[in-house]
Amino acid sequence: MIEVKNLHKEFKKNVKEAGLKGSVKSLFHPKTEIVQAVRNISFDVDKGEILGFIGPNGAGKSTVIKMLTGILTPTSGTCTINGRNPTVNRKSYVKEIGVVFGQRTQLWWDLPLRETYSVLKEIYEVSDEDYKRRMAFLNEVLELDGFITSPVRTLSLGQRMRADIAASLLHNPKVLFLDEPTIGLDVVVKNNIRNAIDHINKHENTTVILTTHDLEDIELLANRIVMIDKGTNVFDGTIGELKSKYGQIRELNFVVKDDEKSLDYKGHFNISDKDITVAKENGTVKVRFNSSAVAVSDMVSYTLDTVKVSDISVKDADIEEIIRRLYQHGDKEIPEK
């Protein structure tokens, strides 16, 4: 469905020297430098797959998405979606994709939502029959009936996000790009949005590329994740593969009964700061440690032998912790199991 090969994007950036002299000089002899936003990124997405596309701020995610949607033209490399080149086949291509860019709405602010959808129906040349059937489906999945007659400007953030997702799906696209679809939403609304995305993917076989900083979105929705940093691929695989390769971080939680003795994990096990962190609040202790450096059984034994504890538990680190360490230390500094 989606093929991205050696995608590369460069931008020219004006460089100005400091002060008034630098400003005047830049007017007559401007200097530029080349910024590499994306460097040789490659990945494929199968039809009906939900791909989590993630990375820290400035990693190049938005630039890649803009190239995939046809907004930007690659400096080199290729991307084809359903056999079409986004920049060459622009007019026909946009009829096959849906896009939701977080807080940026595609809805008309002062129009009632129903009328907004009527306008989009004409833009996408959706037939009356298809429109009626499509709206019935979207009403069922996204529960639009309660506010479909309200002007867009009166909608809450959660309502508007559902309305935007419906607008992007009105023409039954083959690919849906979602950029931060749950940003700023409360827990209940987030759950509703996630359920809607999952339902649409399973029942319509819609291919979804999901970009988000909420890693719970990724864990609950994505079949696979592609991570990029500084414009290059860092990881491409399933969440299971990520946890298997980098999931040696464990979390030890317990409540201290007797606080007279102190725990010196680093000194006792002779490990570095990057292999262990200890946080303590109101008698509750949370220890995150690299089980490749210290065995779980040794950590538990030392803790129980040193202090009196209650409610002790050990769990795997969540995906957020794994990804945080991956970006912080890099692939070579996190040993495999």
LINKA-V86973 format. One record per backbone hydrogen bond with DSSP energy under -0.5 kcal/mol. CO is the residue of the C=O (numbers start at 1). NH is the residue of the N-H. Records with the same first field share a line. If there is no record, write none. Layout:
CO->NH + NH
This chain:
1->82
2->45
3->80
4->43
5->78
7->41
8->75 + 76
9->37 + 38
11->35
13->33
14->16
15->31
18->22
19->23
20->24
21->25
22->26
23->27
24->27 + 28
25->29
31->15
33->13
34->36
35->11 + 37
38->9 + 40
41->7
43->4
45->2
46->49
49->51 + 208
50->52 + 223 + 224
51->53 + 210
52->54 + 226
54->228
56->59
59->231
60->64
61->65
62->66
63->67
64->68
65->69
66->71 + 72
67->70
76->8
78->5
79->86
80->3
81->84
84->81 + 86
85->89
89->93
90->94
93->96
94->97
96->174 + 175
98->177
100->102 + 179
101->104
103->105
104->101
107->109
108->111 + 152
109->153
111->152
112->116
113->117
114->118
115->119
116->120
117->121
118->122
119->123
120->124
121->126
122->125
127->131
128->132
129->133
130->134
131->135
132->136
133->137
134->138
135->139
136->140
137->141
138->142
139->143
144->147 + 148
147->150
148->114
150->113
151->154
152->155
156->160
157->161
158->162
159->163
160->164
161->165
162->166
163->167
164->168
165->169
166->169 + 170
167->170
169->172
174->207
175->98
176->178 + 209
177->100 + 179
178->180 + 211
179->102
180->183
182->185
186->190
187->191
188->192
189->193
190->194
191->195
192->196
193->197
194->198
195->199
196->200
197->201
198->202
199->203
200->204 + 206
201->205
207->176
208->51 + 210
209->178 + 211
210->53 + 212
211->180
213->215
214->217 + 218
215->219
216->220
217->221 + 222
218->222
224->52
225->237
226->54
227->234 + 235
229->232
231->39
232->229
235->227
237->225
238->242
239->243
240->244
241->245
242->246
243->247
246->249
248->291
249->317
250->289
251->253 + 315
252->287
253->313
254->285
255->310
257->259
262->264
263->265
264->268
265->269
266->270 + 271
272->275
273->276
275->290
277->288
279->286
281->284
283->256
284->281
285->254
286->279 + 288
287->252 + 289
288->277
289->250 + 291
290->293 + 294
295->299
296->300
297->301
298->302
299->303
300->304
301->305
302->306
303->307
307->309
308->257 + 258
310->255
313->253
315->251
318->321 + 322
319->323
320->324
321->325
322->326
323->327
324->328
325->329 + 330
326->330
330->333
331->334
333->335
